[in-house]
Amino acid sequence: MLEIALLCAGCHGMAGEGRAEVGYPRIHGQPPAYLERQLDAYADGRRQSIVMAPLAKRLGADERAALAAHFANIDLPVRPSTTPVASERGRELATVGDNRLRVQACQNCHGPEGMGQPPFGAALAGLDATYLEAQLRAWREDVRKTDPSNAMTVIARNLTENDVTAVAAYYASLRPLRLRGEPLRPSRPVPAMPSSNGGPVPTGRGAEGGAATQEGAQGPGGGPTR
């Protein structure tokens, strides 16, 4: 497991801080269940990567859960921001959505200010804008298939190219939750490395399949979880 963690660190940094210049996002502080789901997707082919897929396939389910917990609970020091300036359109899409386009507010599933919404709502605050744009296009083109509700695919297809750029810039401009010195709030007990994941993964609707939706425009995937 230590070997795999070191291999992952080669792409995402020793502390999961990411390497934006080559397209690897920050993974520290993400909900552990979210990271585990992504590793599962790399292992079974629902998400493609010439780097991550072979690594994930080498791990058993318990090892993937332990690796996810390892990176989810690493603290990082504050680093100066070099992010783009957010636009009002980006803020609007993130906090209110657009009923005309049938796009719900991003914060319904990703939490206020991009803080994340466990178990599966990824934290978006402070992620590189180029990476976020690439992921929205991957949803649009059906390259990413890790959302059982299909909400992210529909939403990405309804956004214009300008909207993709705007919402990505908005989240890139936000300071990550963990970098504010606030604790991670996991949705379930976090296993130590190596360990089991302690039970079945919750299911539901909304972005990434299990995230609850709350306020804001309710497009595809909106409404309470069921």
N, C-alpha and C positions, 0 to 999 in steps of 0.2 A: 504493500500500500504506500509506503514512503516513496518508493521508486515512482509510482504513478503520480503521487502528489508533486514530486519534483519535475516530472515531465510536463504536467499541467502548468506548473510555475514557469516553465520555459516560455510558454505563450502568454499566460495571464499575470505573470509576476509572482515573486515568492510570497507576497501577501495578498495575492488576488487583486492587485491594484490596476491591472489591465495594461495593454500597450496599444493605445489609440492609434499610434502612427502606422501600425500594421494590421489594424482592424480587430484586435482582441479586446473585448469589453472588460471593465472592472466587474469582478464577481464577488468580492468581499461584501458581506452584509446583505446579500440577496436572501429571500426566504429559503431555508434549506430544502423544503419540498419543491420549490421552483427549480433549484439547481439540480435536484435529484431527477425531476421530470425531464430536464434537458439531457442529462446523461443517459437516461433510459431511451430517449428518442434517438440519440446518436448511436446507441447500441443496437436498436432494432430497425434503424433505417428511416425513421420518420423525419429526422433532421440530418443533413449531410455536411460532412467536413472531412477533408483528407487528413486532417490532424486529429480531430477529436473522436471521430468514429472508431478508428483502430484502438485508441486508448480505452474508450468506453466498452468496447467489445471484450476487452481483456478482463473486465471486472464483473463480479457477481452482483446481484441486486443489493446485498448487504454492504458490499464494498462501495458501490456507487452512493448509497445513502450516507456512509461514513465520510466519503470524500466531499460530498455536498455540505455536510455539517462542518467539516474542517474549514472550508473556505467561507462559509456563511458567517462564522463566528470569529473572524480575524479582524482586529481593530487596526485602523490606519491613521497616520498623522495627517493633519490638514496640509494640502498642497495648494499653491496659488492657482487660480482658475484662469484658463486661456480660452474660455468658451465664447460662442457668438452671443450677440445681443438678442434678447427675446423680443418678438413682435406681439402686438395686441392680438393678431389672428392666432398665433400659436397658443397664447394664454387662453383665448376663447375656446379653442378646440379641446384643450386640456381640462378646463374647468367647467364649461357649459355644454360643449358639443355643438352640433349643427343639425337641427331637425330637418332642414331643407334637404340636406344630403343623407339623412338618416344615419348620422354618426353620433353615437353617445359620447358623453364626456369621458375622456381618458381616465380621469381620477375615479370614476365609478369602480374601476377594476384595479387601478394602479395606485390608489390612495392619494390624499391631498399632497400637493407639492412633490409628487412622484416618489413618496416615501415607501411605496410598496404596500401590498395588501395580502398577507399570508392567508392560505398556504401557497397560492399559485400566482398572485398578482405581483409581477416583477417590479422591483424598484427601478425607476427610470431617471431619477434626479442625478445630474452630473455625468451621465453616460455621454460618450462622444457623439456629436450630431451626425457625423458620417456613418457611424455604426447604426444609429437609430434609423436613419433614412434607409440604409441597406436592409434592415430587418422588416420595415414596412413594405418595401418592394418585394421581399421574399414572401411575406404573407400574401401580397397581391398576386404574385405569380405562382402561388401554391407550392413554393419550395419548402416553406416551414409548415409542418402539419402537426403541431403539438397542442392545438386548441380544439378539444372535442366539441365545443359549441359552435365552432366555425365563425365565431364573431369577429376575430381579428382579420380573417381573410375578407369578409364582407366589408368591414370598415375600411381596410386598406384600399380596396377596390373603389370605394366611394370617395376617397380623398383625391383632390387634385394634386399635381406635382408641387405646386406652390404650397399647398396645405401640408404635404409631407415634409417639405423643408422647414416650414414655420413651426410645426409641432415638435420636430426634432430639435430645432434651435432652442425652443422654450425649455424643454427638459434638460438640454445640455447646459443651460444657463443656471439651473438650480443647484444649490449645494447639497450633496448627498446627506441623508439622515445620519448615518454613522459618523460622518465627518463633523457633525455638530456636537458630538460627544454624547448623543442619546443612545440608550441601549437598544439592541435588537429584541424584537418581541416575537419569538418563534411561535408557530401555531400548534406545536406538539413537542414532546420531549426530544431533545437533540441527542443522537447517539454519539459516543466517542469513537475514535478511529482505532481498530475496526470494530464494527458492531452491526446489529440489525436495525431496520428502520422502525421497529416497534409497532407495526400494524398496517392496515390497508390505507391507501391514499384516498382522502375525501374526494368526492365528485360533485359536480354542479354545473352551473352555466356561467357565462361571462367570459372575459378574456382569460386565456389559459385554462379554461374549463371549470375552475372551481372558485373564482373570485366573486365575491358578492358585489352587487351593484347598489348604489345608494341614490344620490341626488344628481341632477343635471339632465341634459337631453338624453332621451332613451331611444337610441337606434337599435340596430341588431345586437342581440345579447343583453339588452337592457332589462330592468325589472329584477325582482328578488330571485335569489337562487332557489333551486328546487332539487 
